[in-house]
Structure formats: C-alpha cells, structure tokens
Amino acid sequence: MDWTLPTDVQNEAIPLILGGGDVLMAAETGSGKTGAFSPHWLMSFFDRDAGMAVTPDGLRCQSRDPKSWQGVRCTKAVTGKGKYYYEALVSDEGLCRVGWATPTASLDLGTCKSGFGYGGTGKKSNCKQFDEYGESFGLKDVIGCYLNLDNMEIHFSKNGVDLGKAFTLRSEFKNSVFHPSLVLKNAEMSFNFGATSFKHPPKAGYIALCEASKDCVVSSGVKGSGEKPKIQNNAPQAVIIEPSRELAEQTLKQITLFRKHVENPVVRDLLVVGGIPVKDQIASLSAGVDIVCGTPGRLEDLINTGQLSLQACKFFVLDEADGLLKQGHERLINNIYSAIPKITSDGKRLQMVVCSATLHSFEVKRMAERLMHFPTWVDLKGEDAVPETVHHVVVTIDPRVDTSWTTLRRHVQTDGVHMKDGVRPGNNTPGGGANNRGNPYSCVCLHGDRKPNERKANLQKFKEVGVKFLICTDVAARGIDVGGLPFIINVTLPDEKSNYVHRIGRVGRAEKMGLAISLAAAVPEKYLADIEEHLGVTIQQVDKEMKVPVDEFDGKVTYGEKRAHAGM
C-alpha cells in the first residue's frame, strides 16, 4: 500500500467501525443493584433454533425465515415460589408467540405440554391447542408476561391492559422451572427483564425477573458446542455498493491489497459489475465469497435470481451515497436493506457504513434516519468546501474579445463534401488516440457509451501515463483516484452544483497540489453563481494565459506534488 499511517478520516472512523456501530463518513474527496446483575437475564445464544438470531446484549431476537417458526429460551429460569413479570415489545412486524416454557419443552412454544404461549393472532397455545384469548397484537405493542408460582397461573397483558388468566398449571409442574420463551416467524421482539423501567409496571406483588431471589433462579443447562453456524457459499458477509464500474474496480483493488495481510482466514472477494459474464460471477459465488463489491444493476439481478444470498450479511456499505441516490437507486437500497437480517445467526447486529464527500444532502440524511441505527457522523469537512490542496480558478471565454481563434492554423484540408467525416457519437478521431504515444495531445475517453473493457483499459492507460489527456463525463467525477494528477479542466460547469466539488476533487489528493480550471462564458453564468453561493466563496478569475497567483503561505507549488512550504 502507498501509506503506512491512517488519514484523518480513517483515524476517526476505523475505531467507530470496529466498535460495531453504524457510521456516516464525510471527508474531502456513542444504578443500582438491579443493573449490576440484570445482564444475566438474556435470551440464550445456544438454546435456540438455527434461524433465530439474538443480539449480543441478549435483549432482541429476530427471525427472517418466512416459512418456519424459530424459537429461543432465556438463559435463566424461576422455580419454587414467587410472582414474576417481564415485557416483550414487537419491534418488527411478523408472527410472534411469547410466554413461558420448561427446559424440556419444544422451542416451538405452545406445541407441547410444557410450553405456554400467547400469539399475535389473539390465541393462547399449549399442546398444539390454540384457543381464543385476549386480542391480536402487532408492531409496537408491549406484551406483559406474568407467572404466578404461588397460585400456579399464567396470564398476559397488552399495553398495560390485563387480559385475564390464560393457563392454570397442572400439579405436575409444581417443582418445574420456567424460562421466558419466544417463537417467531419473520418477525422481531425486544425484551425487558427489569434492567430498565418497564413500560407498564406490574402490580399485585409481581416483580421483575432480575429481582428474583437467588434461591428461585436456575441457569440454563444448554451451553454452546463451539461450532459456528453453517453459512451458504453464496452468502457474503459484506456487501459494498458503488455508483460506477470504475469505482467498484478501484475499491476491490484496495480490498485485494488489504487481504494480502490477512492469512487466516483467507478473505475471498468478488467484483459484481456489468460487462463480465454473469456465469463467471455465479461460479465464484457458488465457490464461496466473503466480500462482494458491485454496481446496483448486476447486484439486483443476482439477488433477485437467488444467486446471491443476503442471509449472512453483517456489513452493508454505500460508497458515494449521494451519487447512488441521485442515480435513482433508493428503492434498490431499501430492498437490499429489508432483505438483510438485522441480527445475524451468531448474534451480531447489521452494521451499515455510508461514505461520500457530500453527505449533507437532504436525501442522505433522510436515508440515514430511516435505515441506520443511531449512526455516528464522522465529518471532517462540514458543508461542501474545496480542499486546501486544490487551487481552482475560472477562465472567462468571450469570442468577441479574444479573437485568436480566427488565426488558428487551418490544417484540415477539405473538398467541401464531408462524405467521409466520422462525426457519429462514439467514433474515434484520426488523432491516433491511445496508440499515438508521441503526440503531446494523445488522449483516451471515458464515458457511458464505451464498452466496459474499453473504459477499464482507457482509465488504466491514463493512470500509467500512457496518454496525456483523459476526456470524460461525470462518470469519472466521483471517487476515481489517479495518483499525482496535477490538472483538471471543466470545459463546461456541472448542472449539479455539488458535482463541482467532486470534479475538482480528482486533483489535490493525498496531500498533493492540484489545479482546477473551469471555462465559463462571459455572459452571466447561472451555474457559476450557484456554485459560488453553494461554496460561500467567489472563485478567482484569470485571463487566457491561465497564470494562477500563488499565496506566499503556499510556498513553492508544483502541481501534482506535495507542497513545499516556504522557509523549510
């Protein structure tokens, strides 16, 4: 890699990402006695079905299986005597059944004699007998679960309203232990065993489970086997979405550099973009993959056809998020997010990371509020601003004042017929293009009309200084990294003012100086005024000689190289 120390944004963001939280990054181109022991009351990571996921704190359970019921029990149980209470909140819509069960009961709560459940359809269940009870419940409803070992009774409440006795426990359960239990089908529930204040505190002598006497508490006998849940080969643990093929390739290249330093386990990555035979990508997915980096179109195709599974995804990354949204991919992002389990089978919460040089758009903020879980903003640039390493100027073009164009050498001889002129879109000019290395104006182009392989080859040739100029559209405006690029010329100003920052951000990267020149008409320029208002600056104008004044504090400036400060 070309660097050994983290940049400012890496220094801020990496610890946050390793901490497991959701992160948004914007840079230049988180008593009493009850709380002391309440964590021991949590839903078990081991006494559960394979499709049931439990958060690391043990207080939220989720199943994304739309066909099968998935069950789980608590790590602790009560027995002997006393009156106990806990709450369960429906935190995501689906089918739920909650209640009490003995250690020998089926995880499918209410389908055997030792499990007693109350379901969202308004039925109580035991021994596969489902009887009308209370009323139905759903999203945001809080279910109170009561166990009276003194009178051998179980009853429930909904949002604080007592629904009456549900079960009278038979004498055979007199000395049994009872675990809080749950079974779900494509749903999620959160639990409170008393570590925090209840939404609807119990009355009539009922106490929180975490306040139960030690003499009445029994720990679960189910322990972990040490085996990890089996993951499908086509189920990556990280999905990265990029707005363009070039960015996806660039990101994968960095992943490849990093994974060279990770030997055990070996990290398997895959580029998923158009222009590559889909059968090759399907074969790679079937062989096993950990990280998938791709563009929206091909990702959507593979997900919709079942070739790419999201069931093991732990990391969801959106690069150039504002660009993805402006391209119209909000629906796709929402669909992928909805399909990813928010808690994986090993108890880890989905982590979402959003990156861009311009995070302060309304669309990005709205998406973050909707999809991300209390995200941390890492913002080293604030509102859009031009980096200190970029000098940007405007050259006014006025053909009425600058008439030099009239004296240009007319070297193209023509018979006035033009029958053989190659002027169709996509045609190459007679200048030799990428193959004319001796030409001081040798160039290649980069835009959506070109085939993927040609785009890749052209960009690589420019990076390797095989040609002098890269003529491109805004497809190259975001994130494309060309080391030491000294100059950029905006032949036209961008329609979208935030794209100005992205465009000129191709220079001045990695602390190297860069110059951005924008050509603007002499008539009042709406786009120029919008950009200046957006940045809160007046962009310096220079004449046709393009001599850029340098501030004495800049020291000696050589574009494409790091700044040499004066006096050093």
C-alpha positions in Angstrom: 0.0 0.0 0.0 1.1 3.6 -0.6 0.7 4.7 3.0 1.5 3.4 6.5 -0.3 5.8 8.7 -4.1 6.4 8.7 -5.6 9.6 7.2 -7.7 11.9 9.4 -10.9 10.3 8.3 -9.5 6.8 8.8 -8.2 7.8 12.2 -11.7 8.9 13.3 -13.8 6.3 11.5 -12.0 3.0 11.9 -12.3 2.7 15.7 -16.0 3.5 15.3 -16.5 0.8 12.7 -14.5 -1.7 14.7 -16.8 -0.8 17.6 -19.7 -2.2 15.7 -21.8 1.0 15.2 -23.3 2.5 12.1 -21.1 5.2 10.7 -21.5 8.1 8.2 -18.3 9.5 6.9 -17.9 12.8 5.2 -14.4 13.9 4.3 -12.6 15.6 1.5 -12.7 13.6 -1.5 -21.8 6.7 21.3 -27.8 2.4 39.3 -28.5 0.5 41.4 -28.3 -3.1 42.4 -30.7 -4.3 39.6 -28.4 -3.1 36.8 -25.4 -4.9 38.4 -26.8 -8.4 37.7 -29.6 -7.9 35.2 -27.4 -8.8 32.2 -27.5 -12.4 33.4 -31.1 -12.4 32.2 -30.9 -12.6 28.5 -32.1 -14.7 25.6 -29.8 -17.6 25.0 -27.3 -17.8 22.2 -27.4 -21.6 22.4 -30.9 -22.7 23.5 -32.4 -21.6 20.2 -33.2 -22.7 16.7 -30.6 -22.1 14.0 -32.8 -19.5 12.3 -33.2 -17.4 15.4 -30.8 -14.5 15.8 -30.0 -12.9 19.2 -28.3 -9.5 19.7 -25.0 -9.5 21.7 -26.9 -7.9 24.7 -29.4 -10.8 24.6 -32.4 -8.5 24.6 -33.5 -8.6 21.0 -34.5 -11.6 18.9 -35.1 -11.9 15.2 -36.0 -14.5 12.6 -36.2 -13.7 8.9 -37.5 -17.2 7.9 -40.8 -16.5 6.2 -41.9 -20.2 6.3 -40.7 -21.8 9.6 -41.1 -20.9 13.2 -37.9 -20.3 15.1 -37.7 -20.5 18.9 -35.5 -19.4 21.8 -35.4 -19.6 25.6 -33.9 -17.3 28.2 -30.6 -18.2 29.9 -32.2 -18.3 33.3 -35.5 -19.6 34.8 -37.5 -19.3 38.0 -38.9 -22.1 40.2 -40.5 -22.8 43.5 -42.4 -19.7 44.6 -43.0 -16.1 43.7 -44.7 -13.9 41.2 -42.7 -12.8 38.2 -43.0 -10.4 35.2 -41.2 -9.4 32.0 -42.1 -7.4 28.9 -41.8 -8.2 25.3 -42.1 -5.5 22.6 -42.9 -6.3 19.0 -40.1 -4.3 17.2 -40.7 -5.6 13.7 -43.9 -6.8 12.1 -44.4 -10.6 11.7 -45.8 -13.6 13.6 -44.9 -13.8 17.3 -45.7 -16.1 20.2 -44.3 -15.3 23.7 -44.7 -16.9 27.1 -43.1 -19.5 29.4 -41.6 -22.9 29.0 -39.7 -25.6 30.9 -36.2 -26.7 29.7 -37.6 -29.8 28.1 -40.3 -28.0 26.1 -40.2 -27.7 22.4 -38.6 -24.5 21.1 -41.8 -24.1 19.1 -43.6 -22.6 22.0 -47.1 -23.9 22.8 -46.9 -27.0 20.7 -46.1 -29.4 23.6 -47.4 -29.8 27.1 -44.5 -27.9 28.7 -44.8 -24.7 26.7 -47.4 -21.9 27.3 -47.7 -19.1 24.7 -49.7 -16.1 23.7 -49.7 -15.3 20.0 -50.2 -12.2 17.8 -53.3 -13.7 16.3 -55.1 -13.4 19.6 -54.8 -17.1 20.7 -53.2 -18.9 23.6 -51.5 -22.2 22.9 -50.4 -25.4 24.7 -50.1 -28.9 23.4 -50.9 -27.6 19.9 -54.3 -26.4 21.1 -54.9 -22.9 20.0 -57.8 -21.1 21.8 -59.1 -17.6 21.6 -57.6 -15.4 24.2 -57.3 -11.6 24.7 -56.8 -9.9 21.3 -54.4 -9.7 18.5 -51.2 -7.7 18.7 -48.6 -6.4 16.4 -45.9 -3.8 15.8 -45.0 -1.6 18.8 -47.4 -3.5 21.1 -45.9 -4.4 24.5 -46.9 -7.8 25.9 -46.6 -8.3 29.7 -45.9 -11.9 30.7 -47.0 -12.9 34.2 -46.0 -16.2 36.1 -47.6 -16.8 39.5 -45.8 -19.8 41.0 -47.8 -19.4 44.3 -51.1 -19.9 42.6 -49.7 -21.9 39.6 -51.2 -19.4 37.0 -50.0 -17.7 33.8 -51.6 -14.6 32.4 -50.7 -11.8 29.9 -51.3 -8.1 29.3 -51.3 -6.0 26.2 -50.1 -2.4 26.5 -50.8 -2.5 30.2 -54.3 -3.9 29.9 -54.7 -7.2 31.8 -56.1 -9.9 29.6 -57.0 -12.3 32.4 -55.9 -15.8 33.3 -54.6 -17.8 30.3 -53.4 -21.0 31.9 -53.7 -22.9 35.2 -50.6 -25.0 35.7 -51.2 -28.7 36.5 -49.8 -30.2 39.7 -47.0 -31.9 37.7 -45.4 -28.5 37.1 -45.2 -27.7 40.9 -41.4 -28.0 41.1 -40.7 -27.2 37.4 -38.5 -24.3 36.3 -39.9 -21.8 33.8 -37.9 -19.9 31.2 -39.2 -16.8 29.3 -39.7 -18.2 25.8 -40.4 -17.0 22.3 -41.1 -18.3 18.9 -41.1 -16.1 15.7 -41.8 -16.3 12.0 -40.2 -13.4 10.0 -40.5 -11.1 13.0 -38.6 -9.4 15.8 -39.2 -8.8 19.5 -37.2 -6.9 22.2 -37.2 -7.9 25.9 -37.0 -6.2 29.2 -36.4 -8.4 32.2 -36.3 -5.4 34.6 -32.8 -3.9 33.9 -34.6 -0.7 32.8 -38.0 0.7 33.8 -41.0 -1.2 32.5 -43.4 0.4 30.0 -46.2 -0.9 32.2 -45.0 -1.8 35.7 -46.7 -4.9 37.2 -49.0 -4.7 40.2 -50.4 -7.2 42.8 -47.0 -8.2 44.1 -45.3 -9.2 40.8 -41.6 -8.4 40.5 -39.2 -8.2 37.6 -37.3 -11.4 36.8 -34.0 -9.9 37.5 -35.1 -9.1 41.1 -35.9 -12.8 41.8 -34.3 -14.3 44.8 -31.2 -16.4 44.0 -32.9 -19.4 45.7 -35.6 -19.3 43.0 -33.3 -18.8 40.0 -31.9 -21.6 37.9 -29.5 -21.2 35.0 -30.0 -22.9 31.6 -28.2 -26.2 31.2 -27.8 -25.6 27.4 -24.3 -24.5 26.5 -22.6 -23.8 23.2 -21.0 -26.5 21.2 -18.3 -24.2 19.9 -19.5 -24.8 16.3 -20.2 -21.8 14.1 -23.5 -21.7 12.2 -23.0 -23.0 8.7 -23.0 -20.2 6.1 -24.0 -20.7 2.5 -21.2 -20.2 0.0 -23.2 -17.6 -1.9 -23.9 -15.6 1.2 -21.2 -12.9 1.6 -20.6 -11.2 5.0 -20.1 -7.8 3.4 -21.9 -6.0 0.5 -20.4 -2.8 -0.9 -22.4 -0.8 -3.5 -20.6 1.6 -5.8 -22.3 4.0 -8.3 -20.0 3.1 -11.2 -18.0 0.3 -12.5 -14.7 2.2 -12.2 -15.3 2.9 -8.5 -16.2 -0.7 -7.9 -13.0 -1.9 -9.5 -11.0 0.7 -7.6 -12.5 -0.4 -4.3 -11.9 -4.1 -4.9 -8.3 -3.3 -5.8 -7.9 -1.8 -2.3 -9.6 -4.8 -0.7 -7.2 -7.0 -2.6 -4.2 -5.1 -1.2 -5.6 -5.4 2.4 -6.4 -9.1 2.2 -2.8 -9.9 1.4 -2.1 -9.2 5.1 -4.9 -11.5 6.3 -3.8 -15.1 6.1 -6.2 -16.9 8.4 -8.9 -16.9 7.5 -8.4 -16.2 3.8 -10.7 -13.4 2.6 -12.5 -14.1 -0.6 -13.7 -11.1 -2.6 -15.7 -10.7 -5.8 -16.4 -7.9 -8.2 -20.0 -7.8 -9.4 -20.5 -5.4 -12.3 -21.9 -5.5 -15.8 -19.7 -6.3 -18.8 -18.4 -9.5 -17.1 -20.1 -12.8 -18.0 -22.7 -13.4 -15.3 -22.0 -17.2 -15.3 -18.4 -16.4 -14.1 -19.8 -14.4 -11.2 -22.3 -17.1 -10.3 -19.5 -19.7 -10.3 -17.4 -17.5 -7.9 -20.4 -17.1 -5.6 -21.0 -20.8 -5.6 -17.4 -21.5 -4.7 -17.7 -19.1 -1.7 -17.2 -15.4 -1.1 -16.8 -13.1 1.9 -16.9 -9.6 0.4 -19.0 -8.6 -2.7 -18.3 -5.2 -4.3 -20.5 -4.2 -7.2 -22.8 -1.8 -9.0 -26.5 -1.7 -8.5 -27.7 -3.3 -11.7 -25.8 -6.5 -11.5 -26.2 -6.8 -7.8 -30.0 -6.6 -8.2 -30.0 -9.2 -10.9 -28.1 -11.7 -8.8 -30.1 -11.1 -5.6 -33.5 -11.4 -7.5 -32.5 -14.7 -9.1 -31.3 -16.1 -5.8 -27.7 -16.4 -6.9 -26.5 -14.0 -4.2 -27.9 -14.6 -0.6 -28.0 -11.8 1.9 -28.7 -14.1 4.9 -25.1 -13.9 6.3 -24.5 -10.2 5.6 -23.0 -8.3 8.6 -21.7 -5.2 6.8 -23.7 -3.1 4.3 -21.6 -0.3 2.8 -22.8 2.5 0.5 -20.0 4.4 -1.2 -20.8 7.8 -2.8 -24.2 7.5 -1.2 -25.5 10.8 -2.6 -24.5 9.7 -6.1 -26.4 6.4 -5.7 -29.5 8.2 -4.6 -29.3 10.8 -7.4 -29.0 7.9 -9.9 -32.4 6.7 -8.6 -31.2 3.7 -6.6 -33.1 4.5 -3.4 -35.7 1.7 -4.0 -32.9 -0.9 -4.5 -31.1 0.2 -1.4 -34.3 -0.1 0.6 -35.0 -3.5 -0.8 -31.5 -4.8 -0.1 -31.6 -3.4 3.5 -35.0 -5.0 4.1 -33.7 -8.4 2.9 -30.6 -8.4 5.2 -31.2 -9.8 8.7 -30.7 -7.1 11.2 -29.2 -9.6 13.5 -27.1 -12.5 12.2 -27.3 -16.1 13.4 -24.2 -15.6 15.6 -25.8 -12.6 17.4 -24.1 -9.8 15.6 -26.1 -6.7 14.6 -26.1 -5.5 11.0 -23.5 -2.7 10.6 -24.1 0.0 8.0 -21.4 2.4 6.7 -22.2 5.3 4.4 -19.4 7.2 2.7 -19.3 10.3 0.5 -17.6 13.6 0.0 -21.0 15.3 0.2 -23.2 13.7 3.0 -25.1 16.9 3.8 -27.8 16.4 1.3 -31.4 16.0 2.4 -31.7 12.6 0.7 -28.7 11.2 2.5 -29.9 12.5 5.9 -33.4 11.1 5.3 -32.0 7.7 4.3 -29.8 7.7 7.4 -32.7 8.4 9.7 -34.7 5.6 8.2 -32.2 2.8 7.8 -29.3 3.4 10.2 -29.2 2.7 14.0 -28.1 5.8 15.9 -25.2 6.4 13.4 -22.1 8.3 14.3 -21.3 11.1 11.9 -17.6 11.4 11.0 -17.4 14.8 9.3 -14.0 16.3 8.6 -15.2 18.8 6.1 -18.7 20.1 7.1 -20.7 21.6 4.3 -19.1 21.4 0.8 -15.8 23.1 0.6 -12.7 23.0 -1.6 -9.7 21.2 -0.1 -6.6 23.4 0.7 -4.6 21.4 -1.8 -6.8 22.4 -4.7 -6.4 25.8 -6.5 -9.5 26.4 -8.6 -10.0 29.3 -11.0 -12.3 30.4 -13.7 -11.3 31.4 -17.2 -13.8 33.7 -19.0 -14.4 32.8 -22.6 -15.5 35.7 -24.8 -15.0 35.2 -28.5 -15.8 38.9 -29.0 -12.7 40.0 -27.0 -10.4 37.1 -27.6 -10.2 36.7 -31.4 -7.2 34.5 -31.5 -9.4 31.7 -32.7 -9.6 33.4 -36.1 -5.9 33.0 -36.7 -5.6 29.3 -35.8 -3.9 27.2 -38.4 -6.4 25.7 -40.7 -4.6 22.4 -41.2 -7.6 20.3 -42.1 -8.0 20.2 -45.9 -11.5 19.5 -47.2 -13.2 19.3 -50.5 -16.4 20.7 -49.0 -18.2 17.4 -49.4 -17.5 15.8 -45.9 -18.9 12.5 -47.0 -16.3 10.5 -45.1 -16.3 12.6 -41.9 -16.5 10.4 -38.8 -18.7 12.5 -36.6 -21.1 9.9 -35.3 -21.2 9.6 -31.5 -18.6 7.1 -30.3 -16.4 7.4 -33.3 -12.6 7.7 -32.8 -11.0 10.8 -34.3 -8.0 10.4 -36.7 -5.6 11.7 -33.9 -4.4 8.2 -33.0 -6.0 8.1 -29.6 -4.3 5.8 -27.1 -1.9 4.4 -29.6 -0.2 7.7 -30.6 2.2 8.0 -27.6 4.4 10.5 -29.3 1.5 13.0 -29.7 1.6 15.7 -26.9 -2.2 15.7 -27.1 -2.6 11.9 -27.0 -5.9 11.1 -25.3 -8.5 8.5 -24.4 -12.1 8.9 -23.3 -14.2 7.7 -20.5 -18.0 7.8 -20.7 -21.0 5.5 -20.5 -21.2 4.9 -24.3 -17.9 3.0 -24.3 -17.8 -0.7 -23.6 -16.7 -1.8 -20.1 -13.4 -3.3 -21.3 -12.5 -0.2 -23.2 -13.4 2.1 -20.3 -11.2 0.0 -18.0 -8.3 -0.1 -20.4 -8.5 3.7 -21.1 -8.5 4.6 -17.4 -5.6 2.3 -16.7 -3.6 3.7 -19.6 -4.2 7.2 -18.3 -3.1 6.2 -14.8 0.0 4.7 -16.2 0.7 8.0 -18.1 0.4 6.1 -21.4 -1.6 9.1 -22.7 -1.6 12.8 -21.7 -5.3 13.6 -21.6 -8.4 11.8 -20.3 -11.6 13.2 -21.8 -14.6 12.2 -19.7 -18.1 12.8 -18.5 -19.3 12.9 -14.9 -18.8 9.1 -14.8 -15.3 10.0 -13.7 -16.3 12.8 -11.3 -16.7 10.6 -8.2 -14.0 8.8 -6.3 -11.8 7.9 -9.2 -8.2 8.1 -7.9 -5.4 9.0 -10.3 -2.2 9.4 -8.3 -0.5 12.8 -8.6 -2.9 14.2 -11.2 -1.9 17.8 -11.5 -4.7 19.4 -13.6 -8.3 19.2 -14.4 -10.2 21.4 -16.9 -14.0 21.8 -16.7 -15.0 22.5 -20.3 -18.5 23.1 -19.0 -19.7 23.7 -15.5 -21.7 20.8 -14.0 -25.5 21.1 -13.8 -25.5 19.9 -10.2 -23.5 22.3 -8.0 -22.3 19.5 -5.6 -20.7 17.8 -8.6 -18.3 20.7 -8.9 -16.6 19.6 -5.6 -16.5 16.0 -6.9 -15.0 17.0 -10.2 -12.2 19.2 -8.9 -11.6 16.7 -6.2 -9.8 14.5 -8.8 -6.8 16.7 -8.2 -5.2 17.7 -4.8 -5.5 14.1 -3.5 -3.2 12.5 -0.9 -1.8 16.0 0.1 -0.5 16.7 -3.4 -1.3 20.0 -5.0 -3.7 20.3 -7.9 -5.1 23.0 -10.2 -8.7 23.0 -11.5 -9.6 25.3 -14.3 -13.2 26.0 -15.3 -14.2 27.6 -18.6 -17.2 29.9 -18.3 -18.9 32.2 -20.8 -18.7 35.9 -20.5 -22.4 36.2 -20.3 -23.9 35.9 -16.8 -23.4 32.3 -15.7 -26.2 30.8 -13.6 -24.2 27.7 -12.9 -21.2 29.6 -11.7 -23.3 31.8 -9.5 -25.0 28.7 -8.0 -21.6 27.1 -7.3 -20.2 30.2 -5.7 -23.3 30.6 -3.5 -23.1 26.9 -2.6 -19.4 27.1 -1.5 -19.7 30.5 0.0 -16.8 31.8 -2.0 -16.0 33.9 -5.1 -13.9 31.8 -7.4 -10.9 33.6 -8.7 -10.9 34.6 -12.4 -7.8 34.5 -14.5 -7.1 35.5 -18.1 -6.4 33.3 -21.1 -2.7 32.9 -20.1 -4.0 31.0 -17.1 -1.4 32.3 -14.7 -2.6 31.4 -11.2 -1.4 33.7 -8.4 0.1 31.7 -5.5 -0.3 32.9 -1.9 3.1 33.3 -0.2 1.9 31.0 2.6 1.6 28.2 0.0 5.4 28.2 -0.5 6.6 26.7 -3.7 3.8 24.9 -5.6 4.4 22.2 -8.1 1.1 20.8 -9.2 1.0 17.0 -8.9 3.5 17.1 -6.0 3.3 17.7 -2.3 3.5 21.4 -1.1 7.0 22.6 -0.2 6.4 25.2 2.5 8.3 28.5 2.5 11.1 28.6 4.9 11.6 24.9 5.0 
